[in-house]
Amino acid sequence: MDFNGLTMKILRTLLYILLALVLVAVLLSFVGPKSYDVSRTVEINAPTAVVFPYLKSLKKQNDWGPWKKQDPEMQVSYEGEDGTVGFVSRWEGEKTGRGEQRISAIMGTTVETELTFYMPWGASKSTGYMHAADAAGGSEVTWGIRGENDFIGRIFGVFMNMDKGIGPMFEEGLQSLKQMVESDVNKEYKGYQIRAVDFPGRQYVSAREKVSMADISTFMGQHFPRITAALDQANLPMDGAPSGLYFSWDETSGVTEMAAAIPVKSPVAIPETEMITVAAGKALTIDYYGPYDGLEGAHKAIDEFAQSTGVKTKVPVIEEYLTDPQTEPDSKKWLTKIYYLLDQ
């Protein structure tokens, strides 16, 4: 038997098979998708200013994303300041594999990340993106991933539908995000019900000064009757409840810059007053029932809630005094509506 001839025949056959496989792989790489962009969207009953901190925080994303549920033993580490460009989240798990996510850009209510997946044949990079936009019910949040397929990726793309593979995981994560945000926004916090609402916008006739915190009641008592009397004399009705507008609050000095303010429908000139316009927008609010000296607890609740969720607020802080103490002697029934305007 000619063993050398047989060996050469086998080698030639293997070579032909190998060449055929290479040719098929090359052809598939030409046929396969050169790029990908997979995304899913969900509506959340909360304003974008409340939702966006949940998107740009990679630590929070680890809580609402589907990966931890898929691989509870997954190890995660962080580097940098969360929610800022350059922050890195690294993970490694038996089911999730090994990779990292780096915040590469934050633009308005959009955050982009550079995703690196470490595969057996090398590192694969993609761009992750999350965006929050205003919607009728609150916000519309989109979560997606896009990138270019390399040679191996184009081959796999012929046989694997990336949209069907990754899309359901995005859907699961977004539903978890929706439940988390809506629960946080509408739950009782520190004994107070904090809600996200639309502030309608108002124009105020106001007396604005720096006032000792101990003299706030005196300041209000001095200016509310004066402004109200001037409006009555001018036959101009109030367009809402008497309000306190707070522009600064310095615990160290015990001084606040504030205004005793009466809302009106149109500007009016009254001596020793100024017009202050507060634009319409999203806000956090608490309906506080009780005497005015107990308002501090409600303010601290909103402050701490905003800090814990990463929500940014802006001045002025608004207190609307909806109950007239002269007609309701029981201070436990006095209603003060507190607004913290969201910085969107």
C-alpha positions in Angstrom: 0.0 0.0 0.0 1.3 3.4 -0.9 1.1 5.2 2.5 2.8 8.3 1.2 0.3 8.7 -1.6 -2.6 8.1 0.8 -1.3 10.7 3.2 -0.9 13.2 0.4 -4.5 12.5 -0.7 -5.8 13.1 2.8 -3.8 16.3 3.2 -5.1 17.6 -0.2 -8.6 16.7 0.9 -8.2 18.6 4.2 -6.6 21.5 2.4 -9.6 21.7 0.0 -12.0 21.5 2.9 -10.0 24.3 4.7 -10.0 26.4 1.6 -13.7 25.9 1.2 -14.3 26.9 4.8 -12.2 30.0 4.4 -14.0 30.9 1.1 -17.4 30.4 2.8 -16.3 32.5 5.7 -15.1 35.3 3.4 -18.4 35.1 1.5 -20.4 35.2 4.7 -18.4 38.2 5.9 -19.5 40.1 2.7 -23.1 39.0 3.1 -23.3 39.6 6.9 -24.4 43.0 8.4 -21.6 45.5 8.6 -23.2 47.4 11.5 -25.9 47.1 14.1 -28.2 49.4 16.1 -30.6 47.8 18.6 -32.8 49.8 20.9 -36.0 49.7 22.9 -38.2 52.5 24.3 -40.5 52.8 27.4 -42.7 55.6 28.8 -42.2 56.5 32.4 -44.6 58.5 34.5 -41.9 61.0 35.8 -40.3 64.1 34.3 -37.0 63.8 32.4 -35.2 65.7 35.2 -36.1 62.9 37.6 -35.4 60.1 35.2 -32.1 61.1 33.7 -30.0 60.6 36.9 -31.0 57.0 36.8 -29.6 56.8 33.2 -26.3 58.5 33.7 -25.4 56.6 36.9 -23.8 53.3 36.0 -24.2 52.2 39.6 -27.9 52.7 39.4 -27.9 51.0 36.0 -26.4 47.9 37.7 -29.6 47.9 39.9 -32.2 48.2 37.2 -30.4 46.5 34.3 -31.1 42.8 33.6 -27.5 41.6 34.0 -27.4 41.1 37.8 -30.6 39.1 37.6 -29.1 37.0 34.8 -25.9 36.4 36.7 -26.3 37.1 40.5 -22.6 36.1 41.1 -21.3 38.7 38.7 -18.5 40.8 40.2 -18.7 44.6 39.5 -16.1 47.3 40.3 -16.1 51.0 39.6 -13.5 53.7 38.9 -14.0 57.5 39.0 -17.0 59.7 39.8 -20.3 58.1 38.9 -22.5 60.1 36.5 -19.5 62.0 34.9 -17.5 61.5 31.7 -14.7 59.0 32.3 -16.5 56.9 35.0 -15.9 53.2 34.4 -17.9 50.1 35.4 -16.2 46.7 35.0 -17.9 43.3 35.3 -17.0 39.7 35.2 -19.3 36.7 35.5 -19.7 33.1 34.4 -22.8 34.0 32.3 -22.2 37.7 31.5 -18.5 37.2 30.6 -16.0 40.0 31.1 -16.2 43.6 30.0 -16.3 47.3 30.9 -18.5 50.4 30.3 -17.1 53.9 30.3 -19.1 57.1 30.1 -17.9 58.8 27.0 -20.3 61.7 26.6 -23.2 63.4 28.4 -25.3 65.8 26.2 -28.4 67.2 27.7 -30.6 64.2 28.6 -28.5 61.8 26.5 -25.6 59.7 27.8 -23.3 57.6 25.7 -20.9 54.9 26.8 -18.0 53.0 25.3 -18.7 49.3 25.8 -15.9 46.7 25.6 -16.7 43.0 25.6 -13.7 40.7 26.0 -14.3 37.7 23.7 -12.1 34.6 23.2 -10.9 36.0 19.8 -10.3 39.5 21.2 -12.0 42.7 22.4 -15.2 43.9 20.8 -16.3 47.5 21.2 -19.7 49.1 20.9 -21.4 52.4 21.8 -24.2 52.3 24.3 -26.7 55.1 24.5 -29.6 56.2 26.7 -31.9 59.1 26.1 -34.8 60.7 28.0 -37.3 62.9 26.2 -40.4 64.7 27.4 -43.6 62.8 26.7 -47.3 63.3 27.4 -47.2 60.8 30.3 -43.9 62.1 31.7 -40.8 60.8 29.8 -39.9 58.5 27.0 -36.7 56.6 27.6 -34.6 54.9 24.9 -31.9 52.4 25.6 -29.7 51.1 22.8 -26.4 49.8 21.5 -24.8 50.4 18.1 -21.5 49.6 16.4 -19.6 48.1 13.5 -19.2 44.4 13.0 -15.7 43.0 12.5 -15.0 40.0 10.3 -16.2 37.5 12.9 -19.2 39.7 13.8 -20.3 39.8 10.2 -20.2 36.0 10.0 -22.2 35.5 13.2 -24.6 38.2 12.0 -25.7 35.9 9.2 -27.0 33.3 11.6 -27.8 35.4 14.7 -30.5 38.1 14.9 -29.0 40.7 17.3 -32.2 42.6 17.7 -34.0 39.4 18.9 -31.0 38.5 21.1 -30.4 41.8 22.9 -33.8 43.6 22.4 -35.7 41.5 25.1 -33.0 42.2 27.6 -33.3 45.9 27.0 -37.1 45.6 27.4 -36.7 43.8 30.7 -34.2 46.4 32.0 -36.5 49.3 30.9 -39.5 47.8 32.7 -37.4 47.5 35.8 -36.3 51.1 35.4 -39.9 52.2 35.0 -40.9 50.4 38.2 -38.0 51.8 40.1 -38.4 55.5 39.1 -42.2 55.5 39.5 -41.9 53.9 42.9 -39.3 56.3 44.1 -41.2 59.4 42.8 -44.5 58.5 44.3 -43.6 56.7 47.5 -43.7 58.2 51.0 -40.3 59.6 51.9 -39.4 60.6 55.5 -43.1 60.6 56.3 -44.0 62.9 53.4 -45.6 62.1 50.0 -43.4 63.6 47.4 -44.8 63.9 43.9 -43.5 65.1 40.5 -45.9 67.6 39.0 -46.1 70.4 36.5 -45.7 73.9 38.0 -48.0 76.2 36.0 -45.7 79.3 36.1 -46.7 82.5 37.9 -46.1 86.3 38.1 -45.7 87.7 41.5 -45.9 91.1 43.1 -43.3 90.8 45.7 -41.2 92.4 48.5 -37.8 90.8 48.3 -35.1 91.2 51.0 -32.5 89.4 53.0 -34.3 88.4 56.2 -33.2 86.8 59.5 -34.8 83.3 59.7 -36.1 84.3 63.1 -38.0 87.2 61.5 -39.7 85.4 58.6 -43.2 85.5 60.1 -42.8 89.2 60.9 -41.6 89.9 57.4 -44.6 88.1 55.9 -47.0 89.8 58.3 -45.6 93.2 57.3 -45.8 92.8 53.5 -48.7 90.5 52.7 -51.4 92.9 54.0 -49.6 95.9 52.3 -49.5 94.2 48.9 -53.0 92.7 49.1 -54.4 96.2 50.0 -52.7 97.8 47.1 -54.1 95.1 44.7 -57.6 95.7 46.1 -57.3 99.4 45.6 -56.2 98.8 42.0 -59.1 96.3 41.6 -56.6 93.6 40.6 -57.5 90.1 41.8 -55.0 87.6 43.1 -54.1 84.7 40.8 -53.4 82.2 43.5 -52.4 81.9 47.1 -50.0 84.2 49.0 -46.5 82.6 48.6 -43.0 82.7 50.0 -40.2 82.5 47.5 -36.8 81.5 48.8 -33.7 82.2 46.8 -31.0 81.3 49.4 -31.0 79.7 52.8 -27.8 80.1 54.9 -28.0 78.1 58.1 -24.6 79.4 59.3 -25.6 83.1 59.2 -29.3 82.4 59.9 -30.2 84.6 56.9 -32.4 83.9 53.9 -33.0 85.9 50.7 -36.7 85.7 50.2 -39.8 87.4 48.9 -43.3 87.8 50.3 -45.2 87.3 47.0 -48.8 87.6 45.7 -49.5 86.0 42.3 -51.2 88.1 39.7 -52.3 87.6 36.1 -50.5 90.6 34.7 -47.7 92.9 35.8 -48.6 95.8 38.1 -46.6 98.7 39.6 -46.8 99.0 43.4 -44.4 101.1 45.4 -41.6 99.2 47.2 -42.3 96.0 45.3 -40.9 94.2 42.3 -42.4 91.8 39.8 -40.9 88.3 39.9 -41.8 85.7 37.1 -41.3 82.0 37.7 -41.6 80.0 34.5 -43.6 76.9 34.1 -41.8 73.6 34.5 -41.5 70.4 36.3 -41.3 70.3 40.1 -41.3 68.1 43.1 -44.0 69.0 45.6 -45.2 68.1 49.1 -48.6 69.0 50.5 -47.8 69.9 54.1 -50.5 70.1 56.8 -49.6 71.8 60.0 -48.2 74.9 61.6 -45.6 76.9 59.8 -42.9 76.1 62.3 -43.0 72.5 61.1 -42.2 73.2 57.5 -38.5 72.5 58.0 -39.1 68.7 58.0 -40.9 68.8 54.7 -38.1 70.8 53.1 -35.5 68.4 54.4 -37.4 65.5 53.0 -37.4 67.0 49.5 -33.7 68.0 49.8 -32.7 64.5 50.9 -34.8 62.9 48.2 -33.2 65.0 45.5 -29.7 64.2 46.7 -30.4 60.5 47.0 -31.8 60.3 43.4 -29.4 62.8 41.8 -32.2 65.1 40.9 -31.1 68.8 40.4 -33.3 71.6 41.7 -33.2 75.4 41.3 -34.4 78.5 43.0 -36.7 79.9 44.0 -38.2 77.3 46.4 -41.9 78.1 46.6 -44.3 77.8 49.5 -48.0 78.5 48.7 -50.1 79.2 51.8 -53.5 77.8 50.8 -55.2 78.1 54.2 -56.1 81.4 55.8 -55.3 81.1 59.5 -57.9 83.8 60.3 -60.7 81.5 59.0 -59.2 78.2 60.2 -58.0 78.4 63.8 -56.8 74.7 63.9 -53.1 74.9 62.7 -53.1 71.2 62.0 -55.4 71.8 59.1 -53.3 74.5 57.5 -52.2 73.5 54.0 -48.9 74.7 52.6 -47.9 73.4 49.1 -44.1 73.3 48.7 -42.5 73.3 45.2 -38.9 72.5 44.4 -38.4 73.4 40.7 -36.5 70.9 38.7 -33.4 72.1 36.8 -33.9 70.5 33.4 
